[in-house]
Amino acid sequence: MGGLVAGAAVGGAITGLPGIIAGPLVIVTVVIGFLVWMVGLLVLAAPAWWLLHRLKLRRWSAAMGLGAVLAPLPVMIMAIPAKPSAALFAWFGALSVLGAIVGLTVWLNAYRKPAEGAVC
């Protein structure tokens, strides 16, 4: 569960970065981003992660690939009736990169062994 929370925190923080321009609203954007990423990780990523784990696909590259594919998926589904545009494809690309970063964060928390003598 710690990996999911860490992943949602990273996703929320990066998603909230544009909110810095908005000043005090940055906290709101980070919290909303955290909640959206947490729901996505629980609903979409957890079952897929379970399947990858059962298939013994436990490398960091599998986690990043899963994140890169799943992160833009809800936007792609909602955009089906929309007219394709460069901006839409830019959003898909940005969400893929962000999803890969979140996937790596979750993998680091789930599979990386703590250093010897670490308190965690």
mmCIF file of the C-alpha atoms, coordinates in Angstrom:
data_MODEL
# 
_entry.id   MODEL 
# 
loop_
_atom_site.group_PDB 
_atom_site.id 
_atom_site.type_symbol 
_atom_site.label_atom_id 
_atom_site.label_alt_id 
_atom_site.label_comp_id 
_atom_site.label_asym_id 
_atom_site.label_entity_id 
_atom_site.label_seq_id 
_atom_site.pdbx_PDB_ins_code 
_atom_site.Cartn_x 
_atom_site.Cartn_y 
_atom_site.Cartn_z 
_atom_site.occupancy 
_atom_site.B_iso_or_equiv 
_atom_site.pdbx_formal_charge 
_atom_site.auth_seq_id 
_atom_site.auth_comp_id 
_atom_site.auth_asym_id 
_atom_site.auth_atom_id 
_atom_site.pdbx_PDB_model_num 
ATOM 1   C CA . MET A 1 1   ? 0.000   0.000   0.000   1.00 0.00 ? 1   MET A CA 1 
ATOM 2   C CA . GLY A 1 2   ? 2.930   2.316   0.656   1.00 0.00 ? 2   GLY A CA 1 
ATOM 3   C CA . GLY A 1 3   ? 3.956   2.067   -2.993  1.00 0.00 ? 3   GLY A CA 1 
ATOM 4   C CA . LEU A 1 4   ? 0.504   3.152   -4.142  1.00 0.00 ? 4   LEU A CA 1 
ATOM 5   C CA . VAL A 1 5   ? 0.502   6.118   -1.780  1.00 0.00 ? 5   VAL A CA 1 
ATOM 6   C CA . ALA A 1 6   ? 4.002   7.110   -2.891  1.00 0.00 ? 6   ALA A CA 1 
ATOM 7   C CA . GLY A 1 7   ? 2.989   6.796   -6.537  1.00 0.00 ? 7   GLY A CA 1 
ATOM 8   C CA . ALA A 1 8   ? -0.146  8.890   -5.985  1.00 0.00 ? 8   ALA A CA 1 
ATOM 9   C CA . ALA A 1 9   ? 1.920   11.484  -4.122  1.00 0.00 ? 9   ALA A CA 1 
ATOM 10  C CA . VAL A 1 10  ? 4.395   11.762  -6.994  1.00 0.00 ? 10  VAL A CA 1 
ATOM 11  C CA . GLY A 1 11  ? 1.588   11.883  -9.549  1.00 0.00 ? 11  GLY A CA 1 
ATOM 12  C CA . GLY A 1 12  ? -0.270  14.517  -7.545  1.00 0.00 ? 12  GLY A CA 1 
ATOM 13  C CA . ALA A 1 13  ? 2.838   16.628  -7.027  1.00 0.00 ? 13  ALA A CA 1 
ATOM 14  C CA . ILE A 1 14  ? 3.802   16.593  -10.702 1.00 0.00 ? 14  ILE A CA 1 
ATOM 15  C CA . THR A 1 15  ? 0.200   17.168  -11.759 1.00 0.00 ? 15  THR A CA 1 
ATOM 16  C CA . GLY A 1 16  ? 0.013   20.129  -9.386  1.00 0.00 ? 16  GLY A CA 1 
ATOM 17  C CA . LEU A 1 17  ? 3.155   21.804  -10.752 1.00 0.00 ? 17  LEU A CA 1 
ATOM 18  C CA . PRO A 1 18  ? 1.219   24.009  -13.173 1.00 0.00 ? 18  PRO A CA 1 
ATOM 19  C CA . GLY A 1 19  ? -0.777  25.196  -10.164 1.00 0.00 ? 19  GLY A CA 1 
ATOM 20  C CA . ILE A 1 20  ? 2.311   27.013  -8.907  1.00 0.00 ? 20  ILE A CA 1 
ATOM 21  C CA . ILE A 1 21  ? 1.368   29.792  -11.296 1.00 0.00 ? 21  ILE A CA 1 
ATOM 22  C CA . ALA A 1 22  ? -2.035  29.984  -9.591  1.00 0.00 ? 22  ALA A CA 1 
ATOM 23  C CA . GLY A 1 23  ? -0.445  30.689  -6.207  1.00 0.00 ? 23  GLY A CA 1 
ATOM 24  C CA . PRO A 1 24  ? -2.431  29.402  -3.232  1.00 0.00 ? 24  PRO A CA 1 
ATOM 25  C CA . LEU A 1 25  ? -4.447  27.040  -5.427  1.00 0.00 ? 25  LEU A CA 1 
ATOM 26  C CA . VAL A 1 26  ? -1.385  24.822  -5.819  1.00 0.00 ? 26  VAL A CA 1 
ATOM 27  C CA . ILE A 1 27  ? -2.350  22.938  -2.651  1.00 0.00 ? 27  ILE A CA 1 
ATOM 28  C CA . VAL A 1 28  ? -5.816  22.256  -4.052  1.00 0.00 ? 28  VAL A CA 1 
ATOM 29  C CA . THR A 1 29  ? -4.407  21.020  -7.370  1.00 0.00 ? 29  THR A CA 1 
ATOM 30  C CA . VAL A 1 30  ? -1.906  18.747  -5.624  1.00 0.00 ? 30  VAL A CA 1 
ATOM 31  C CA . VAL A 1 31  ? -4.583  17.255  -3.343  1.00 0.00 ? 31  VAL A CA 1 
ATOM 32  C CA . ILE A 1 32  ? -6.987  16.703  -6.234  1.00 0.00 ? 32  ILE A CA 1 
ATOM 33  C CA . GLY A 1 33  ? -4.155  15.257  -8.307  1.00 0.00 ? 33  GLY A CA 1 
ATOM 34  C CA . PHE A 1 34  ? -3.227  12.912  -5.451  1.00 0.00 ? 34  PHE A CA 1 
ATOM 35  C CA . LEU A 1 35  ? -6.829  11.698  -5.144  1.00 0.00 ? 35  LEU A CA 1 
ATOM 36  C CA . VAL A 1 36  ? -7.209  11.154  -8.897  1.00 0.00 ? 36  VAL A CA 1 
ATOM 37  C CA . TRP A 1 37  ? -3.920  9.240   -9.092  1.00 0.00 ? 37  TRP A CA 1 
ATOM 38  C CA . MET A 1 38  ? -4.829  7.170   -6.011  1.00 0.00 ? 38  MET A CA 1 
ATOM 39  C CA . VAL A 1 39  ? -8.169  6.143   -7.520  1.00 0.00 ? 39  VAL A CA 1 
ATOM 40  C CA . GLY A 1 40  ? -6.444  5.315   -10.810 1.00 0.00 ? 40  GLY A CA 1 
ATOM 41  C CA . LEU A 1 41  ? -3.807  3.248   -9.057  1.00 0.00 ? 41  LEU A CA 1 
ATOM 42  C CA . LEU A 1 42  ? -6.410  1.329   -7.070  1.00 0.00 ? 42  LEU A CA 1 
ATOM 43  C CA . VAL A 1 43  ? -8.928  0.791   -9.876  1.00 0.00 ? 43  VAL A CA 1 
ATOM 44  C CA . LEU A 1 44  ? -6.706  0.368   -12.950 1.00 0.00 ? 44  LEU A CA 1 
ATOM 45  C CA . ALA A 1 45  ? -3.153  -0.313  -11.876 1.00 0.00 ? 45  ALA A CA 1 
ATOM 46  C CA . ALA A 1 46  ? -3.610  -2.659  -8.911  1.00 0.00 ? 46  ALA A CA 1 
ATOM 47  C CA . PRO A 1 47  ? -5.337  -5.436  -10.888 1.00 0.00 ? 47  PRO A CA 1 
ATOM 48  C CA . ALA A 1 48  ? -2.883  -5.073  -13.762 1.00 0.00 ? 48  ALA A CA 1 
ATOM 49  C CA . TRP A 1 49  ? 0.054   -5.004  -11.319 1.00 0.00 ? 49  TRP A CA 1 
ATOM 50  C CA . TRP A 1 50  ? -1.279  -8.182  -9.677  1.00 0.00 ? 50  TRP A CA 1 
ATOM 51  C CA . LEU A 1 51  ? -1.372  -9.874  -13.086 1.00 0.00 ? 51  LEU A CA 1 
ATOM 52  C CA . LEU A 1 52  ? 2.171   -8.770  -13.920 1.00 0.00 ? 52  LEU A CA 1 
ATOM 53  C CA . HIS A 1 53  ? 3.344   -9.998  -10.517 1.00 0.00 ? 53  HIS A CA 1 
ATOM 54  C CA . ARG A 1 54  ? 1.698   -13.396 -11.076 1.00 0.00 ? 54  ARG A CA 1 
ATOM 55  C CA . LEU A 1 55  ? 3.379   -13.600 -14.499 1.00 0.00 ? 55  LEU A CA 1 
ATOM 56  C CA . LYS A 1 56  ? 6.705   -12.841 -12.775 1.00 0.00 ? 56  LYS A CA 1 
ATOM 57  C CA . LEU A 1 57  ? 7.091   -9.571  -14.685 1.00 0.00 ? 57  LEU A CA 1 
ATOM 58  C CA . ARG A 1 58  ? 8.575   -7.688  -11.752 1.00 0.00 ? 58  ARG A CA 1 
ATOM 59  C CA . ARG A 1 59  ? 11.237  -5.523  -13.394 1.00 0.00 ? 59  ARG A CA 1 
ATOM 60  C CA . TRP A 1 60  ? 11.223  -1.748  -13.246 1.00 0.00 ? 60  TRP A CA 1 
ATOM 61  C CA . SER A 1 61  ? 10.701  -1.625  -17.001 1.00 0.00 ? 61  SER A CA 1 
ATOM 62  C CA . ALA A 1 62  ? 7.425   -3.571  -16.698 1.00 0.00 ? 62  ALA A CA 1 
ATOM 63  C CA . ALA A 1 63  ? 6.222   -1.128  -14.039 1.00 0.00 ? 63  ALA A CA 1 
ATOM 64  C CA . MET A 1 64  ? 7.107   1.882   -16.181 1.00 0.00 ? 64  MET A CA 1 
ATOM 65  C CA . GLY A 1 65  ? 5.490   0.314   -19.249 1.00 0.00 ? 65  GLY A CA 1 
ATOM 66  C CA . LEU A 1 66  ? 2.319   -0.433  -17.327 1.00 0.00 ? 66  LEU A CA 1 
ATOM 67  C CA . GLY A 1 67  ? 2.167   3.149   -16.064 1.00 0.00 ? 67  GLY A CA 1 
ATOM 68  C CA . ALA A 1 68  ? 2.829   4.562   -19.524 1.00 0.00 ? 68  ALA A CA 1 
ATOM 69  C CA . VAL A 1 69  ? -0.043  2.533   -20.997 1.00 0.00 ? 69  VAL A CA 1 
ATOM 70  C CA . LEU A 1 70  ? -2.607  2.894   -18.199 1.00 0.00 ? 70  LEU A CA 1 
ATOM 71  C CA . ALA A 1 71  ? -2.168  6.591   -17.327 1.00 0.00 ? 71  ALA A CA 1 
ATOM 72  C CA . PRO A 1 72  ? -3.556  8.029   -20.585 1.00 0.00 ? 72  PRO A CA 1 
ATOM 73  C CA . LEU A 1 73  ? -6.202  5.288   -20.942 1.00 0.00 ? 73  LEU A CA 1 
ATOM 74  C CA . PRO A 1 74  ? -9.095  7.128   -19.201 1.00 0.00 ? 74  PRO A CA 1 
ATOM 75  C CA . VAL A 1 75  ? -8.442  10.276  -21.237 1.00 0.00 ? 75  VAL A CA 1 
ATOM 76  C CA . MET A 1 76  ? -8.271  8.229   -24.438 1.00 0.00 ? 76  MET A CA 1 
ATOM 77  C CA . ILE A 1 77  ? -11.630 6.635   -23.648 1.00 0.00 ? 77  ILE A CA 1 
ATOM 78  C CA . MET A 1 78  ? -13.233 10.003  -22.892 1.00 0.00 ? 78  MET A CA 1 
ATOM 79  C CA . ALA A 1 79  ? -11.700 11.469  -26.064 1.00 0.00 ? 79  ALA A CA 1 
ATOM 80  C CA . ILE A 1 80  ? -13.183 8.854   -28.419 1.00 0.00 ? 80  ILE A CA 1 
ATOM 81  C CA . PRO A 1 81  ? -15.917 11.218  -29.650 1.00 0.00 ? 81  PRO A CA 1 
ATOM 82  C CA . ALA A 1 82  ? -13.476 14.148  -29.885 1.00 0.00 ? 82  ALA A CA 1 
ATOM 83  C CA . LYS A 1 83  ? -11.824 15.295  -33.061 1.00 0.00 ? 83  LYS A CA 1 
ATOM 84  C CA . PRO A 1 84  ? -8.139  14.275  -33.069 1.00 0.00 ? 84  PRO A CA 1 
ATOM 85  C CA . SER A 1 85  ? -5.788  17.189  -32.524 1.00 0.00 ? 85  SER A CA 1 
ATOM 86  C CA . ALA A 1 86  ? -2.149  17.818  -31.755 1.00 0.00 ? 86  ALA A CA 1 
ATOM 87  C CA . ALA A 1 87  ? -3.084  19.021  -28.273 1.00 0.00 ? 87  ALA A CA 1 
ATOM 88  C CA . LEU A 1 88  ? -4.907  15.774  -27.544 1.00 0.00 ? 88  LEU A CA 1 
ATOM 89  C CA . PHE A 1 89  ? -1.910  13.693  -28.602 1.00 0.00 ? 89  PHE A CA 1 
ATOM 90  C CA . ALA A 1 90  ? 0.348   15.950  -26.513 1.00 0.00 ? 90  ALA A CA 1 
ATOM 91  C CA . TRP A 1 91  ? -1.828  15.159  -23.476 1.00 0.00 ? 91  TRP A CA 1 
ATOM 92  C CA . PHE A 1 92  ? -1.535  11.428  -24.210 1.00 0.00 ? 92  PHE A CA 1 
ATOM 93  C CA . GLY A 1 93  ? 2.245   11.737  -24.392 1.00 0.00 ? 93  GLY A CA 1 
ATOM 94  C CA . ALA A 1 94  ? 2.505   13.806  -21.219 1.00 0.00 ? 94  ALA A CA 1 
ATOM 95  C CA . LEU A 1 95  ? 0.286   11.378  -19.314 1.00 0.00 ? 95  LEU A CA 1 
ATOM 96  C CA . SER A 1 96  ? 2.347   8.438   -20.600 1.00 0.00 ? 96  SER A CA 1 
ATOM 97  C CA . VAL A 1 97  ? 5.564   9.997   -19.293 1.00 0.00 ? 97  VAL A CA 1 
ATOM 98  C CA . LEU A 1 98  ? 3.931   10.842  -15.969 1.00 0.00 ? 98  LEU A CA 1 
ATOM 99  C CA . GLY A 1 99  ? 2.463   7.331   -15.721 1.00 0.00 ? 99  GLY A CA 1 
ATOM 100 C CA . ALA A 1 100 ? 5.906   5.831   -16.316 1.00 0.00 ? 100 ALA A CA 1 
ATOM 101 C CA . ILE A 1 101 ? 7.347   7.964   -13.502 1.00 0.00 ? 101 ILE A CA 1 
ATOM 102 C CA . VAL A 1 102 ? 4.526   6.918   -11.167 1.00 0.00 ? 102 VAL A CA 1 
ATOM 103 C CA . GLY A 1 103 ? 5.027   3.265   -12.154 1.00 0.00 ? 103 GLY A CA 1 
ATOM 104 C CA . LEU A 1 104 ? 8.728   3.507   -11.344 1.00 0.00 ? 104 LEU A CA 1 
ATOM 105 C CA . THR A 1 105 ? 7.903   5.105   -7.986  1.00 0.00 ? 105 THR A CA 1 
ATOM 106 C CA . VAL A 1 106 ? 5.508   2.295   -7.115  1.00 0.00 ? 106 VAL A CA 1 
ATOM 107 C CA . TRP A 1 107 ? 8.067   -0.315  -8.222  1.00 0.00 ? 107 TRP A CA 1 
ATOM 108 C CA . LEU A 1 108 ? 10.807  1.300   -6.116  1.00 0.00 ? 108 LEU A CA 1 
ATOM 109 C CA . ASN A 1 109 ? 8.588   1.125   -3.049  1.00 0.00 ? 109 ASN A CA 1 
ATOM 110 C CA . ALA A 1 110 ? 7.281   -2.372  -3.763  1.00 0.00 ? 110 ALA A CA 1 
ATOM 111 C CA . TYR A 1 111 ? 10.377  -4.282  -4.876  1.00 0.00 ? 111 TYR A CA 1 
ATOM 112 C CA . ARG A 1 112 ? 13.544  -2.431  -3.948  1.00 0.00 ? 112 ARG A CA 1 
ATOM 113 C CA . LYS A 1 113 ? 15.257  -3.895  -0.921  1.00 0.00 ? 113 LYS A CA 1 
ATOM 114 C CA . PRO A 1 114 ? 16.105  -1.348  1.776   1.00 0.00 ? 114 PRO A CA 1 
ATOM 115 C CA . ALA A 1 115 ? 19.769  -0.676  2.389   1.00 0.00 ? 115 ALA A CA 1 
ATOM 116 C CA . GLU A 1 116 ? 21.323  -2.628  5.227   1.00 0.00 ? 116 GLU A CA 1 
ATOM 117 C CA . GLY A 1 117 ? 20.807  -0.818  8.509   1.00 0.00 ? 117 GLY A CA 1 
ATOM 118 C CA . ALA A 1 118 ? 17.910  1.226   7.119   1.00 0.00 ? 118 ALA A CA 1 
ATOM 119 C CA . VAL A 1 119 ? 15.138  1.971   9.578   1.00 0.00 ? 119 VAL A CA 1 
ATOM 120 C CA . CYS A 1 120 ? 12.289  1.457   7.087   1.00 0.00 ? 120 CYS A CA 1 
# 
